[in-house]
Amino acid sequence: MVRRMPYVQWWKGSYRFRRRVPDNLKPIIGKPEWVAALGTKDKAEANRLVVPHIGRTDQIISDAERGDYPPLPHDRIEPIACDWWRWWFCQERAKLVNVGAGLVSNGLDPHLWALTGEKELTDLLARFAAENSLDYRPGSGPFDRIKQRCKEIHHETAYGYRSEIDDRMAAANQIWDAADDQLAALKNGGPLEGRPPQAINRPPNLAPIGTPYRFSTLIAEWARERKAQNKTRYGFEKMIAQAEQASWAR
């Protein structure tokens, strides 16, 4: 007697595959069960045809339990985040502040358009994903990876969430003041303030003192010495690039 494989079910005159999604994974996978017709009345044939369905759903369960469902290749994160930014920044936020599409960044105070916090970012990204048929749901690993990149892109322009802008700008001004003093000393061949030249742990590929010294290099050294987190740095990257251009043009 041929025994029936797991998840093989007789249904309306033929066999089908039917498997319940584990309860804890239903919010991530987005369905209560998997169902697929096997197209045969023969039990042995049904047992053979069900094997790939079991393998496929085993893999989905494994991915979901690791927080990596649906699968998200690393090279897909940047295009999705950039598409979200254009959708939100150039359309949704422009409509909210009643300016033309693409004009939000033209000198408009970020206090008027910056995101308010994590919840607004999550809600907007979830809405964008739904409108564009992206199968990434809040709480999943792929969604969080996309959200992190969206947050970085937002902060590069707005310098933080709305409540953080003043604090981040004040911190930026402090870095600028220190950078101006240190850059002047370095251009003149002097050491960083209060430290002899030999105390500076300079990477082997870093330009020696006396050669043109870039703000970005100074900030990189500062971040390494202070063990600053990446989020402390990325908000200043755009300002640093602009200031370098202005500095060497003078």
C-alpha positions in Angstrom: 0.0 0.0 0.0 1.4 3.4 -1.0 1.5 5.8 1.9 0.6 9.4 1.3 3.4 12.0 1.6 2.9 14.9 4.0 0.8 17.8 2.7 -0.8 15.7 0.0 -4.6 16.0 0.2 -7.4 14.6 -1.9 -9.5 17.4 -3.1 -12.5 17.4 -5.5 -11.4 14.4 -7.5 -7.6 14.8 -7.5 -4.6 15.4 -5.3 -3.3 18.8 -4.2 -0.5 20.1 -2.0 -1.7 21.9 1.1 0.5 23.2 3.9 -0.3 25.5 6.8 2.0 28.5 7.4 3.3 28.4 11.0 1.3 30.9 13.1 4.3 33.0 14.1 5.3 33.4 10.5 1.9 34.4 9.0 2.5 38.2 9.4 5.8 37.8 7.6 4.8 35.4 4.9 1.4 37.1 4.5 -0.8 34.1 4.0 -2.3 31.3 6.2 -1.4 28.4 4.0 0.1 27.2 0.7 -2.1 25.4 -1.8 -1.3 24.0 -5.2 -3.0 21.5 -7.5 -0.9 18.4 -8.3 -3.1 17.5 -11.3 -3.2 13.7 -10.7 -5.5 11.1 -9.2 -2.6 8.7 -8.7 -1.2 8.6 -5.1 2.3 7.6 -6.1 2.5 10.3 -8.8 1.2 12.8 -6.2 3.9 11.8 -3.8 6.5 12.5 -6.5 5.0 15.8 -7.6 4.7 17.2 -4.1 8.4 17.0 -3.3 9.4 20.4 -4.9 6.5 22.1 -3.2 7.7 20.8 0.2 11.3 21.9 -0.6 10.1 25.4 -1.7 8.0 25.9 1.4 10.7 24.5 3.7 13.1 27.2 2.3 10.5 30.0 2.8 10.0 28.9 6.4 13.8 28.8 7.0 14.2 32.3 5.4 11.3 33.7 7.4 12.6 32.4 10.7 16.0 34.0 9.9 14.2 37.3 9.2 15.2 37.2 5.5 11.9 36.8 3.7 11.1 37.6 1.1 14.7 37.3 -0.2 16.4 40.6 -0.9 19.6 40.7 -2.9 22.0 43.3 -1.6 22.2 45.1 -4.9 18.4 45.7 -4.8 18.5 47.8 -1.7 19.9 51.0 -3.3 17.5 51.1 -6.3 14.5 50.6 -4.0 15.6 53.2 -1.5 16.3 55.8 -4.3 12.9 55.1 -5.8 11.3 55.6 -2.4 13.2 58.9 -2.0 12.0 60.3 -5.4 8.4 59.2 -4.6 8.4 60.8 -1.2 10.7 63.8 -1.5 9.7 64.9 -5.0 6.0 64.1 -4.9 4.5 63.3 -1.5 6.4 65.9 0.5 6.2 68.5 -2.2 2.4 68.2 -2.2 2.3 68.4 1.6 4.3 71.7 1.7 2.5 73.0 -1.4 5.5 73.5 -3.7 6.3 72.1 -7.1 7.8 68.6 -7.5 11.5 68.7 -7.0 11.6 72.1 -5.3 11.7 70.9 -1.7 15.5 70.9 -1.7 15.9 74.4 -3.2 16.6 76.3 0.0 13.4 75.2 1.7 13.9 74.9 5.5 14.2 71.2 6.4 12.1 71.9 9.5 9.2 72.2 7.1 9.6 68.9 5.3 11.9 66.5 7.2 10.4 63.3 8.5 9.2 63.4 12.1 10.7 60.1 13.2 10.9 56.3 12.8 7.2 55.7 12.7 6.6 58.1 9.9 9.4 56.6 7.9 8.1 53.1 8.5 4.5 54.1 7.5 5.7 55.8 4.3 7.9 53.0 3.3 5.2 50.4 3.9 2.8 52.5 1.8 5.4 52.9 -1.0 6.0 49.1 -1.0 2.2 48.4 -1.2 1.7 50.9 -4.0 4.6 49.4 -6.0 3.8 45.7 -5.3 6.9 45.1 -3.3 6.5 42.2 -1.0 8.4 43.6 1.9 6.5 44.1 5.2 7.3 46.0 8.3 9.1 43.9 10.8 10.9 41.7 8.2 14.6 41.7 7.8 14.5 42.9 4.2 12.1 45.8 5.1 14.5 46.9 7.9 17.5 46.8 5.5 15.6 49.0 3.0 14.4 51.3 5.7 17.9 51.8 7.0 19.1 53.0 3.6 16.1 55.2 3.2 16.9 56.8 6.6 20.5 57.4 5.5 19.4 59.1 2.3 16.9 61.3 4.2 19.4 62.3 6.8 22.0 63.2 4.2 19.7 65.9 3.0 17.6 66.9 6.1 20.4 66.3 8.7 18.1 64.2 10.8 14.5 63.8 11.8 12.7 67.1 12.4 13.3 67.0 16.2 17.0 66.3 15.6 17.9 68.9 13.0 18.9 71.7 15.4 21.1 69.3 17.5 22.8 67.8 14.5 23.4 71.2 12.9 24.8 72.5 16.2 27.1 69.5 16.3 28.1 70.1 12.7 29.0 73.7 13.5 31.2 72.5 16.3 33.0 70.2 13.9 33.3 73.0 11.4 34.9 75.3 14.1 37.3 72.6 15.1 38.0 71.7 11.5 38.9 75.3 10.5 41.4 75.5 13.4 42.9 72.1 12.7 43.1 72.6 9.0 44.9 75.9 9.4 47.5 74.2 11.6 47.9 71.2 9.3 48.3 73.5 6.2 51.1 75.2 8.1 52.8 71.9 8.8 51.8 71.9 12.5 50.3 69.0 14.6 46.8 68.5 15.7 46.1 70.7 18.7 47.7 69.4 21.9 49.3 66.4 20.2 52.8 65.9 18.6 52.8 64.8 15.0 54.1 61.3 15.9 51.0 60.8 18.1 48.7 60.9 15.1 47.9 57.3 14.0 47.9 58.0 10.3 46.9 55.3 7.8 49.7 54.3 5.4 47.8 55.8 2.4 47.1 59.1 4.1 48.9 62.2 2.6 51.7 63.4 4.8 51.5 66.7 6.7 52.3 69.6 4.5 50.3 68.4 1.5 46.7 69.6 0.8 44.6 68.1 3.6 40.9 67.4 2.9 38.0 68.0 5.4 36.8 64.5 4.7 40.2 63.1 5.8 40.1 65.2 9.0 36.6 64.0 9.8 37.6 60.4 9.1 40.5 60.8 11.6 38.3 62.4 14.1 35.6 59.7 13.9 38.3 57.0 14.2 39.9 58.6 17.2 36.6 59.2 19.0 35.2 55.8 17.8 32.2 57.7 16.4 29.3 55.6 15.0 28.6 55.7 11.3 25.3 57.6 11.9 27.3 60.4 13.4 29.3 60.7 10.2 26.8 60.3 7.4 24.7 63.3 8.3 27.8 65.5 7.6 29.0 63.9 4.4 27.2 66.3 2.1 28.2 69.4 4.0 31.9 68.2 4.1 32.0 67.7 0.3 30.5 71.2 -0.3 32.8 72.8 2.1 35.9 71.2 0.6 35.0 72.7 -2.8 34.5 76.1 -1.2 37.7 75.9 0.8 40.1 75.1 -2.0 38.3 77.6 -4.3 39.3 80.5 -1.9 
